[in-house]
Amino acid sequence: MVPLGLGMMCVYPLIGRLIDRFDARGLTGCGALLLLVGTVILVVLAYGDLNVALLTIALLLRGGGPSAFRR
């Protein structure tokens, strides 16, 4: 659960500045893409051997993805 929280804490403070610079629609799409990549990594891990480094990366991505949806 720690990587989920760290991913959210890293992305959430930047969202305000990124929305001012870029389109909110693009950031939402980027957040959805982060969630998708994190989910694909989790699916790969479910069918293969457990790799803690990949699990951590997947959880970081899944924590940072939903943060892009908030404003």
Secondary structure in CASP SS format (residue, H / E / C, confidence):
PFRMAT SS
TARGET T0000
AUTHOR 0000-0000-0000
METHOD secondary structure of the structure
MODEL  1
M C 1.00
V H 1.00
P H 1.00
L H 1.00
G H 1.00
L H 1.00
G H 1.00
M H 1.00
M H 1.00
C H 1.00
V H 1.00
Y H 1.00
P H 1.00
L H 1.00
I H 1.00
G H 1.00
R H 1.00
L H 1.00
I H 1.00
D H 1.00
R H 1.00
F C 1.00
D C 1.00
A H 1.00
R H 1.00
G H 1.00
L H 1.00
T H 1.00
G H 1.00
C H 1.00
G H 1.00
A H 1.00
L H 1.00
L H 1.00
L H 1.00
L H 1.00
V H 1.00
G H 1.00
T H 1.00
V H 1.00
I H 1.00
L H 1.00
V H 1.00
V H 1.00
L H 1.00
A H 1.00
Y H 1.00
G C 1.00
D C 1.00
L C 1.00
N C 1.00
V H 1.00
A H 1.00
L H 1.00
L H 1.00
T H 1.00
I H 1.00
A H 1.00
L H 1.00
L H 1.00
L H 1.00
R H 1.00
G H 1.00
G H 1.00
G C 1.00
P H 1.00
S H 1.00
A H 1.00
F H 1.00
R C 1.00
R C 1.00
END
